[in-house]
Amino acid sequence: MRKGWILGILLTLILATGASIAWVENQDGKITIGTEVALAQETSVNQAITDSGQSAIKQAIANVGPAVVRIDVTAVVSFTSPFDNFFNDPFSRRFFGEPFNIPQERERRALGSGVVIEYAGEKLVLTNAHVIDQATTIRVTSLDGQTWTAQVVGSDTQLDIAVLRLEGDTTKLATAELGDSSNVEIGDWAIAIGSPIGLSYTVTLGIISALDRDIEKPSGIGRYENLIQTDAAINPGNSGGPLVNASGQVIGINTAIARQSRGIAIEGINFAISIDPVKEVLDQLVATGKVTRAYLGLWHQEVTASMAEKFGVAPGAAVVVEVVSDTPAEAAGIQVGDVITKIDGEVVNHDNLNNVISAKSVGIAVDLEIVRDKETIHVTVTLGERPSEEELYGSTAPGATESQAVMKFGLTIGEVTPSLAQRLGLHSYQGIVIIKVESGSRAYWAGLEVDDVILEIDRQKIASVDDWNEIVSEMDEDANPMFTIVRDGRTRFLPLEE
């Protein structure tokens, strides 16, 4: 729509001025050069666009604003006493005995935002699941000052969405229209409305900066997928509020803020959950209070152009980097390095594999077409139910063993001490760890990093430094091996390129 009204203004102005000749006689009989006329016309066009844009934005805010609410949450959380470490010290235990380990709790207050929608004739509130996490009481306040006590109808930590029901009369409460996030384009207007740092009904304006962003959740448990990125300012308290387009439709739910990267402060990078996935799970959330998704039980990575030849598939495919224990994938015999190309005849890739599986029913058998060692095979898998985020991301990851190795490809390999294993969160001792990456080396440009744990080179397992020395000693410095590594608890493939 935004493109439409801009184009209309431009066409009108062009038609109105297009007949002008290169110069114009003014009232004083003097000649105005055509360049001056063009500048005046350009100024007029820019002003018209600005005026019309502001009008559209103001109307969009007027449409959605009254449906935006402030959410105040009280929660009871467990905490550790600062004296626990003292009483757990061996010297202290000698005099005071064993600690009592009495559970301690305290009240925590949180603030967020939400947006009211109409669902099956009822007015419900959409917000983030993390806003109402562990809530004992929830108070919702509208733009005109009305307040309600709210109850959680349903919550989904994977999508980070919750639905609330208000207790009391909601007749006068406005509702917002849900848009279609699949139609959102980079450069579109983006309006964020919410209650940042307790400042109720705050509006910020920006554009859509990027689409389909995947980022780690701030809690460290799980990932956000297919997020909308915007430079519209989002701050603490905005979580759960709507991201709105210029037509006054909700296209996302504000959820995350990027504050710094490697200690460097950054601005203008904010994220919202796309509204389409929210609409897809709304029925389940209201009916059952949760979202049930089908589950394979594996982690996968995108096959890059440099990896494609080694796997015998096209770039973009999904290669298995980890098979979780006691899952349908393990029971079916799926292996690390398998490339899943089709599910029940439907072509899949790294980007859509999870969504294709999630859309299927728990308990059904599906046919996977897999490329293994460059040969196509078919595997039947009976899908299970996806575990919670805590269970899923708490699964054990491969680890490293202790030892020392020579430098190769710009990599210095060192032993894994117990303290390093604890810091890296390693649960088993396999592979070797990178302790230094030479700046500008091929390993550096391939993206290998300090603390990466190397499990394989060209699919040859490395259980010790002796394995490393044996394998790399037969390789030239200009070889292009593919590394299987563990980083941040997850396995991935990284090819060494020329």
DOSEKE-120952 format. One line per 8 residues: number of its first residue (from 0); their letters; for each residue x, z, y of C-alpha. Coordinates in steps of 0.001 Angstrom, whole numbers, plus 500000, padded with zeros to 6 digits. Layout:
% residues N
NUM) a) X,Z,Y ~ ...
***
This chain:
% residues 498
0) mrkgwilg) 500000,500000,500000 ~ 502862,500872,502361 ~ 504316,497392,501961 ~ 500918,495893,502657 ~ 500363,497497,506043 ~ 503931,496806,507164 ~ 503589,493129,506194 ~ 500238,492939,507968
8) illtlila) 501722,494303,511195 ~ 504663,491933,511017 ~ 502456,488879,510416 ~ 500159,489839,513292 ~ 503070,490281,515685 ~ 504760,487081,514545 ~ 501547,485098,514987 ~ 501024,486631,518420
16) tgasiawv) 504526,485834,519650 ~ 505671,482934,517496 ~ 504636,480287,520065 ~ 507080,481612,522701 ~ 509702,479140,523898 ~ 513354,480020,524405 ~ 512686,481272,527950 ~ 509711,482636,529857
24) enqdgkit) 508935,482615,533581 ~ 508028,486071,534862 ~ 505772,486979,537783 ~ 508636,486691,540273 ~ 509305,483129,539224 ~ 512580,484101,537547 ~ 513528,482905,534108 ~ 513913,485488,531307
32) igtevala) 516318,484304,528616 ~ 514902,484048,525075 ~ 517279,486742,523756 ~ 515674,489304,526046 ~ 512236,488256,524820 ~ 513401,488650,521204 ~ 514704,492147,521904 ~ 511423,493127,523486
40) qetsvnqa) 509528,491729,520520 ~ 511786,493601,518052 ~ 511196,496848,519916 ~ 507454,496203,519793 ~ 507571,495540,516042 ~ 509587,498695,515347 ~ 507260,500804,517458 ~ 504186,499380,515719
48) itdsgqsa) 505661,500139,512300 ~ 506590,503660,513388 ~ 503145,504351,514822 ~ 501337,502994,511764 ~ 503677,504829,509401 ~ 503080,508126,511149 ~ 499350,507526,511004 ~ 499464,506888,507245
56) ikqaianv) 501640,509947,506627 ~ 499375,512167,508693 ~ 496342,510935,506768 ~ 498096,511544,503440 ~ 498928,515101,504477 ~ 495340,515648,505602 ~ 494093,514438,502207 ~ 496295,516673,500059
64) gpavvrid) 497234,519589,502297 ~ 494028,521625,501888 ~ 494477,521499,498083 ~ 497974,523032,498184 ~ 498119,526754,497426 ~ 500653,529560,497578 ~ 501270,531442,494324 ~ 502490,535057,494310
72) vtavvsft) 503577,536362,490923 ~ 504352,539841,489672 ~ 506246,540019,486396 ~ 507810,542761,484296 ~ 511293,541895,483068 ~ 513788,543715,480888 ~ 517211,544517,482291 ~ 520465,546125,481276
80) spfdnffn) 521510,549399,482851 ~ 524799,549238,484779 ~ 525875,552299,482785 ~ 525550,550533,479422 ~ 529119,549273,479477 ~ 530371,552753,480336 ~ 528538,554475,477503 ~ 529491,551720,475044
88) dpfsrrff) 533162,552245,475779 ~ 534950,553947,472802 ~ 536382,556646,475085 ~ 532887,557461,476450 ~ 531330,557496,472989 ~ 533894,560112,471964 ~ 532486,562562,474505 ~ 528857,561457,474934
96) gepfnipq) 528058,560111,471479 ~ 526335,556829,470732 ~ 524288,555330,473601 ~ 520517,555693,473440 ~ 519871,551955,474078 ~ 516525,552729,475678 ~ 514835,549472,476806 ~ 514468,549353,480582
104) ererralg) 512050,547263,482600 ~ 511428,546559,486224 ~ 508901,544696,488299 ~ 509902,541303,489640 ~ 508097,539372,492345 ~ 508254,535596,492574 ~ 506840,532987,494902 ~ 505817,529414,494231
112) sgvvieya) 503354,526701,495117 ~ 500616,524807,493340 ~ 498056,522065,493798 ~ 494345,522222,492980 ~ 492868,519423,490875 ~ 489452,518780,489379 ~ 489367,518625,485596 ~ 486138,518213,483604
120) geklvltn) 484120,519511,486539 ~ 486340,522579,487007 ~ 488914,523315,489690 ~ 492291,524182,488177 ~ 495760,524724,489640 ~ 498870,522825,488546 ~ 502239,524527,489015 ~ 505588,524955,487254
128) ahvidqat) 505835,526967,484054 ~ 508892,528757,485439 ~ 506872,529963,488443 ~ 504495,532005,486274 ~ 506972,532939,483530 ~ 506338,536500,482231 ~ 503649,537008,484879 ~ 501486,540124,484709
136) tirvtsld) 499473,539287,487825 ~ 499054,535987,489679 ~ 497543,535706,493162 ~ 496653,532324,494646 ~ 496123,531781,498380 ~ 494622,528641,499918 ~ 495383,527057,503285 ~ 492408,528775,504935
144) gqtwtaqv) 493445,532213,503652 ~ 491118,532588,500655 ~ 492674,534458,497725 ~ 491978,534520,494003 ~ 493363,536201,490933 ~ 494484,533539,488474 ~ 494908,533406,484707 ~ 497207,531087,482766
152) vgsdtqld) 495184,528461,480888 ~ 498209,526767,479345 ~ 501947,526414,479801 ~ 504586,523964,478560 ~ 508212,524958,479100 ~ 509559,521570,478014 ~ 507781,519715,480807 ~ 507821,522855,482994
160) iavlrleg) 504107,522632,483748 ~ 501423,525324,483780 ~ 497674,525227,484399 ~ 495907,528149,486098 ~ 492225,529079,486289 ~ 490955,530897,489382 ~ 488606,533862,489067 ~ 485789,533681,491598
168) dttklata) 483987,531138,493739 ~ 485995,527944,494294 ~ 483188,525894,495832 ~ 484933,525410,499170 ~ 488368,524807,497673 ~ 489671,521261,498179 ~ 491171,519210,495356 ~ 493906,516567,495301
176) elgdssnv) 493867,513164,493640 ~ 496462,512506,490939 ~ 498242,509198,491412 ~ 500200,506956,489054 ~ 503931,507689,488999 ~ 504615,504479,487054 ~ 503879,502581,490278 ~ 506381,504573,492330
184) eigdwaia) 509336,502585,493661 ~ 512644,503579,495199 ~ 512241,503610,498973 ~ 508578,504674,498955 ~ 507565,507503,501262 ~ 507685,510965,499690 ~ 505923,514022,501121 ~ 506626,517523,499797
192) igspigls) 504116,520274,500560 ~ 504481,523920,499601 ~ 505526,527429,500582 ~ 509338,527468,500820 ~ 510783,530978,501246 ~ 507259,532253,501829 ~ 506450,529924,504732 ~ 502989,528810,503660
200) ytvtlgii) 501944,525189,504082 ~ 505233,523555,505005 ~ 505453,519751,504988 ~ 508671,517743,504642 ~ 509097,513975,504586 ~ 511574,511669,502875 ~ 511740,508748,500495 ~ 511975,508216,496765
208) saldrdie) 515737,508180,496174 ~ 515815,507460,492420 ~ 513644,507443,489297 ~ 514002,508544,485666 ~ 516608,511211,486339 ~ 517608,513537,483461 ~ 519234,516848,484433 ~ 520041,520193,482855
216) kpsgigry) 517541,522928,483633 ~ 518897,525703,485900 ~ 518206,528223,483129 ~ 520639,526368,480885 ~ 517905,526023,478249 ~ 516796,522425,477854 ~ 516747,519371,480073 ~ 514361,517845,482560
224) enliqtda) 513638,514219,481725 ~ 512338,511260,483763 ~ 512341,513155,487056 ~ 511657,511645,490470 ~ 514532,512179,492913 ~ 513733,512533,496615 ~ 515441,513554,499826 ~ 512259,515227,501089
232) ainpgnsg) 513422,518819,501591 ~ 512489,521146,498729 ~ 513468,524810,498831 ~ 512810,527993,496819 ~ 509060,528556,496943 ~ 508297,524818,496844 ~ 508361,524878,493040 ~ 505006,523809,491648
240) gplvnasg) 503853,522135,494845 ~ 502949,518439,495012 ~ 505091,515443,495845 ~ 502735,513017,497562 ~ 502809,509292,498346 ~ 501694,507610,501574 ~ 498225,507083,500079 ~ 497671,510819,499761
248) qviginta) 498011,510917,495959 ~ 500042,513403,493936 ~ 502873,511531,492206 ~ 504932,514527,491111 ~ 505273,518302,490900 ~ 508295,519650,492806 ~ 510565,521523,490442 ~ 514334,521509,491022
256) iarqsrgi) 516961,521461,493754 ~ 520608,520407,493598 ~ 522557,522880,495736 ~ 526163,522313,494774 ~ 528409,520342,492473 ~ 531766,521759,491356 ~ 531526,524282,494197 ~ 530781,521667,496868
264) aieginfa) 527534,522152,498813 ~ 525184,519171,498721 ~ 521929,518343,500481 ~ 519057,515926,500066 ~ 518988,515827,496269 ~ 515698,517238,495037 ~ 513590,516567,491957 ~ 509937,516422,490942
272) isidpvke) 508244,516054,487560 ~ 506530,512664,487305 ~ 502762,513106,487275 ~ 502080,510655,484417 ~ 503538,512916,481666 ~ 501561,515799,483165 ~ 498322,513842,482863 ~ 499172,512993,479254
280) vldqlvat) 499414,516662,478188 ~ 496627,518054,480361 ~ 493977,517846,477630 ~ 496157,519802,475186 ~ 497101,522425,477750 ~ 493494,523137,478686 ~ 492161,523005,475118 ~ 494891,524909,473261
288) gkvtrayl) 497106,526515,475882 ~ 500185,524660,474685 ~ 501551,521196,473922 ~ 502324,520252,470318 ~ 504864,517463,469883 ~ 506224,515703,466835 ~ 509887,516268,466028 ~ 512671,514480,464165
296) glwhqevt) 515433,517042,464507 ~ 518377,515123,465917 ~ 520293,514476,469119 ~ 521167,510966,470227 ~ 523248,509146,472804 ~ 523041,505733,474446 ~ 525231,503017,472956 ~ 527288,501541,475796
304) asmaekfg) 528561,497970,475962 ~ 532017,499064,474820 ~ 530524,500974,471857 ~ 528090,498261,470766 ~ 530559,496202,468726 ~ 531777,499243,466798 ~ 528217,500122,465760 ~ 527013,496554,465315
312) vapgaavv) 524047,496936,467673 ~ 523028,495954,471190 ~ 523850,498199,474169 ~ 521163,500730,475027 ~ 520401,501686,471434 ~ 520131,505318,470310 ~ 523016,506548,468164 ~ 522649,509889,466368
320) vevvsdtp) 525280,512406,467501 ~ 523941,515501,465738 ~ 521470,516252,462951 ~ 519945,519723,463288 ~ 519876,521861,460142 ~ 516592,522398,458294 ~ 514762,519579,460087 ~ 512918,516421,458998
328) aeaagiqv) 515946,514324,459948 ~ 518251,516316,457680 ~ 515732,516244,454826 ~ 515490,512456,455139 ~ 519264,512024,454984 ~ 519844,510764,458518 ~ 523541,510908,459417 ~ 525663,511199,462553
336) gdvitkid) 526524,507648,463634 ~ 523213,506176,462476 ~ 521629,503940,465112 ~ 517816,504096,465195 ~ 516461,500679,466189 ~ 512761,500805,465218 ~ 510060,503379,464448 ~ 507110,502016,462465
344) gevvnhdn) 508144,498541,463570 ~ 508284,499445,467263 ~ 511622,498741,468927 ~ 513164,501913,470332 ~ 516249,502726,472369 ~ 517946,505766,473836 ~ 515533,505942,476772 ~ 512230,505849,474878
352) lnnvisak) 512981,507266,471416 ~ 511919,510832,472261 ~ 508702,509667,473905 ~ 507795,507445,470946 ~ 508264,510352,468528 ~ 506438,512848,470766 ~ 503412,510562,470944 ~ 502967,510661,467165
360) svgiavdl) 501144,513328,465160 ~ 502863,516214,463433 ~ 502949,515818,459648 ~ 502740,512036,459424 ~ 505395,509900,457706 ~ 507161,507298,459839 ~ 509491,504452,458893 ~ 512825,504407,460707
368) eivrdket) 514882,501235,460822 ~ 518506,502350,461020 ~ 521819,500549,461379 ~ 524420,502457,459353 ~ 527960,501111,459147 ~ 526605,497813,460556 ~ 524036,497461,457757 ~ 520272,497805,458272
376) ihvtvtlg) 518427,500340,456105 ~ 514982,501980,456197 ~ 514385,505728,456004 ~ 511009,507477,455724 ~ 510717,510739,457657 ~ 507810,513193,457702 ~ 507650,514491,461267 ~ 507666,518213,461968
384) erpseeel) 506556,520210,465007 ~ 508990,520429,467897 ~ 510335,523984,468333 ~ 510241,525848,471634 ~ 512954,525172,474208 ~ 514641,528475,473365 ~ 514691,527690,469645 ~ 515692,524074,470141
392) ygstapga) 518580,524602,472526 ~ 519710,527747,470768 ~ 520683,525732,467697 ~ 524320,525999,466728 ~ 526748,523362,467853 ~ 529996,522251,466265 ~ 533131,524009,467337 ~ 536922,523863,467071
400) tesqavmk) 539834,525303,465121 ~ 543091,526731,466313 ~ 546254,524621,466496 ~ 548548,522575,468758 ~ 549217,518835,468951 ~ 551342,516208,470670 ~ 550226,514216,473693 ~ 548490,510868,473146
408) fgltigev) 546427,508568,475431 ~ 547052,511020,478270 ~ 545594,513928,476269 ~ 547258,517224,475534 ~ 545606,519041,472649 ~ 545833,522797,472288 ~ 544722,525497,469912 ~ 541417,527305,470257
416) tpslaqrl) 541914,531026,470679 ~ 539056,533455,469938 ~ 538523,534034,473658 ~ 538333,530287,474326 ~ 535894,529818,471459 ~ 533675,532518,472939 ~ 533830,530953,476405 ~ 532923,527519,475053
424) glhsyqgi) 530120,528947,472927 ~ 531587,527598,469693 ~ 529839,528791,466548 ~ 532106,527181,463965 ~ 535723,526131,463982 ~ 536144,522396,463477 ~ 538067,519824,465472 ~ 540564,520396,468276
432) viikvesg) 540205,521054,471987 ~ 541531,519154,475023 ~ 543622,521420,477243 ~ 544867,518762,479688 ~ 543894,515219,480730 ~ 546575,513297,482599 ~ 545197,511990,485891 ~ 544821,508208,485859
440) sraywagl) 545319,507945,482099 ~ 543006,505947,479850 ~ 541504,509191,478586 ~ 540851,510190,482200 ~ 539019,506939,482988 ~ 537075,507153,479730 ~ 535591,510438,480939 ~ 537289,512854,478541
448) evddvile) 537563,516332,480054 ~ 539363,519624,479572 ~ 537516,521820,477017 ~ 536023,518812,475222 ~ 536225,519467,471474 ~ 537308,516405,469464 ~ 535590,516072,466088 ~ 536382,512455,465172
456) idrqkias) 538401,509435,466194 ~ 536916,506105,465122 ~ 534583,508062,462820 ~ 537549,509687,461029 ~ 536999,513432,460903 ~ 539519,515721,462560 ~ 539487,519236,461148 ~ 542985,520175,462297
464) vddwneiv) 545889,519099,464453 ~ 547555,517702,461345 ~ 544619,515291,461075 ~ 545029,514395,464764 ~ 548754,513704,464385 ~ 548233,511609,461265 ~ 545492,509459,462809 ~ 546926,508885,466299
472) semdedan) 550470,508270,465034 ~ 549213,505013,463538 ~ 547634,503918,466838 ~ 549309,502052,469679 ~ 548910,503370,473213 ~ 546724,500341,474010 ~ 544358,500980,471065 ~ 540652,501427,471830
480) pmftivrd) 539474,504290,469611 ~ 536087,505953,469959 ~ 536062,509740,470258 ~ 533340,511993,468876 ~ 533370,515117,471033 ~ 531392,518258,471760 ~ 530704,519086,475407 ~ 528356,521775,476687
488) grtrflpl) 527210,522459,473142 ~ 526180,518863,472432 ~ 527882,516070,470503 ~ 528508,512688,472130 ~ 530574,509517,471677 ~ 533159,508362,474231 ~ 535086,505098,473722 ~ 538598,504625,475082
496) ee) 538537,501352,476990 ~ 541238,498970,478189
***
